[in-house]
Amino acid sequence: MIHYEERMLFALNLLRHPRARLVFITSAPIHPAAVDYMLSLISGIPNEHMRGRLTVLSLYDSSRTPLTEKILRRPRVIEHIRNLIRPECGLMTCFTVTEAERSLAVALGVPLYGVDPDLCWLGTKSGSRWAFRKAGIPLLPGAEDLKTEADLVEAIDHVWEENDEVRRIVVKQNTGFGGQGNAILDLSALHAVSPNSGTSRKVREQALADALPTMRFVDPRQSWETFQEKFEREGGIVEAFLEAKDKRAPSCQLRISPEGSLDAISTHDQLVEGVDGQIYAGCRFPSDAAYRMDIQRDALRVGKVIQDKGAVGRLAVDFLSTQADDGMWQHYAIETNLRLGGTTHPMMLLRMMTDGRYDPATGLYLTPRGEPQFYVATDSMRSDSYRGLLVEDLLDIAAVDGLHYQAWSESGVLFHFTGALSEFGKLGITAVGKSRDEADHWFEKTRQVLDRETKG
């Protein structure tokens, strides 16, 4: 988990401002080659000039405690950071914001760029459904603000009774991450007590309560006991499982600036995996032209609701989309993330490399020459055969096989999340091209090259 801190390396792009200083803090050391590689992506500024304004600070603490809490426990580290920064013109940015990040910003005496922790409820599953209703955009049949097992059973029964075609129910913890806080209840196994069977509500609710421990938990380490404990502590929702042959998971990323602007900054089609497609695995930019402007419109409506509550920072609105027989797409908003996400760093890496811009009128990313670019990205290109590869090995293989992004062709591969490669056989890539097909080509070529080089 600590290697996910490397996602924030795109922040090195701030060093393209020739007077900017950056202090980058991690739990465990980041390989110097990974930092040098990121700096090499920034054009127009000599590496030595950027190096002189960059401090990479490691706490040498690989425990599972959140990074900010590790910093707060080290007063000397806080004093050291305070001596490195200029509070009068600085700010603090991070992946997500909690009370801990707010406390650290206060201790450092700098503004925090992110959502106020008092508004974090808007990014929970329950808060998301509230905002969707307030914005007037479609959401799946379900219920929110649930706390107890009795709440859960009653809500499932109501959704089942009002929508007799529902075959599965998704139960979600309010603060679940990447699908890991979800569970699937198969109602087909309870057909004998369905709302149309003539069974009494009392009997049906008892059958539902008895079935909860049999749910399929997306996180295989979960049991009903552990799932229930967090659900009752933090709350959650239930939603009808969207049954469709052709189902997409698009997402729109927004930014609310401190000055008051609300801007769309990208759309993606998320790549999901797992038996029920509940786990985020990567993304494709831009989302399908058939609907990307529709989800951008709906996401901006949600963003306005959240902005009116006083939120500042980056956020993303996730959807599920299905195509009807007439070819039209129907979209259902399912979640709002009031933080950076898996779709943030691929776009920021592309901006680092090309210094282009997102065009909200078309949903395309345009280079300074006005040409569109496309990419497919993942944090989860993995294989047991990749274990043991060092960052230097990866960069060497990429150079020999011509995988590295080339400015002259405006295509190739950007590597990230490399700290997990040697131990876990896992890395992240963003494969860029001037068309979807070219991006797919670079993605698959990277996999083929790594498989060939590590075979045997």
TASULLIN-V881265 format. One record per backbone hydrogen bond with DSSP energy under -0.5 kcal/mol. CO is the residue of the C=O (numbers start at 1). NH is the residue of the N-H. If there is no record, write none. Layout:
co: (CO	CO)
nh: (NH	NH)
This chain:
co: (1	2	3	4	5	6	7	8	9	10	11	12	13	14	16	17	22	22	23	24	26	27	27	31	31	32	33	34	35	36	37	38	39	41	46	47	48	50	51	53	55	55	56	57	66	67	68	69	71	74	74	75	76	77	78	79	80	81	81	85	86	86	87	90	92	95	98	99	100	101	102	103	104	105	105	111	111	112	113	116	117	119	120	121	121	124	125	126	127	128	129	130	131	132	132	133	138	141	143	146	148	149	150	151	152	153	154	155	156	157	158	159	163	167	167	168	169	169	170	170	171	172	173	174	177	178	179	180	181	182	183	184	184	185	185	186	187	188	190	191	194	194	200	201	202	203	204	205	206	207	208	209	211	212	215	216	218	219	223	224	225	226	227	228	229	230	231	235	236	237	238	239	241	242	245	246	248	249	250	251	252	253	253	254	255	255	256	257	261	263	266	268	268	269	270	271	271	273	274	279	281	281	282	283	284	285	288	288	291	291	292	293	294	295	296	297	298	299	300	301	302	303	304	305	306	306	307	313	315	316	316	317	318	318	320	321	322	322	324	328	330	332	333	335	336	337	337	341	341	343	344	345	346	347	348	349	350	351	352	357	358	359	359	359	364	364	365	366	367	371	373	374	375	376	377	378	380	381	383	384	386	390	391	392	393	394	395	396	397	398	398	399	403	406	406	411	412	413	414	416	417	418	420	420	421	422	425	427	428	429	430	430	431	432	433	435	436	437	438	439	440	441	442	443	444	445	446	447	448	449	450	451	452)
nh: (4	5	6	7	8	9	10	11	12	13	14	15	16	17	18	20	24	55	25	57	59	60	61	34	35	36	37	38	39	40	41	41	42	43	50	51	52	53	54	22	24	57	58	26	70	71	72	73	74	77	78	79	80	81	82	83	84	84	85	87	89	90	90	111	113	340	102	103	104	105	106	107	108	109	110	92	113	114	94	119	120	122	123	124	127	128	129	130	131	132	133	134	135	136	137	136	333	240	238	236	152	153	154	155	156	157	158	159	160	161	162	163	166	187	188	241	171	185	172	239	183	237	176	125	180	280	182	219	173	218	171	186	216	169	187	189	190	191	193	194	197	199	204	205	206	207	208	209	210	211	212	212	214	215	217	184	220	222	227	228	229	230	231	232	233	234	235	174	146	172	143	170	243	244	247	323	321	270	319	268	317	265	266	315	257	263	313	260	257	255	253	251	270	284	272	281	282	279	277	273	379	380	271	377	269	375	291	292	294	295	296	297	298	299	300	301	302	303	304	305	306	307	308	309	309	311	310	256	254	318	337	252	334	335	332	248	324	330	327	324	322	320	140	318	338	316	339	344	345	347	348	349	350	351	352	353	354	355	43	366	360	362	363	364	359	366	373	357	370	367	365	433	285	431	283	429	382	427	386	387	389	394	395	396	397	398	399	400	401	403	404	402	413	410	411	406	432	405	430	428	420	421	424	426	425	388	383	381	416	378	414	432	376	412	374	439	440	441	442	443	444	445	446	447	448	449	450	451	452	453	454	455	455)
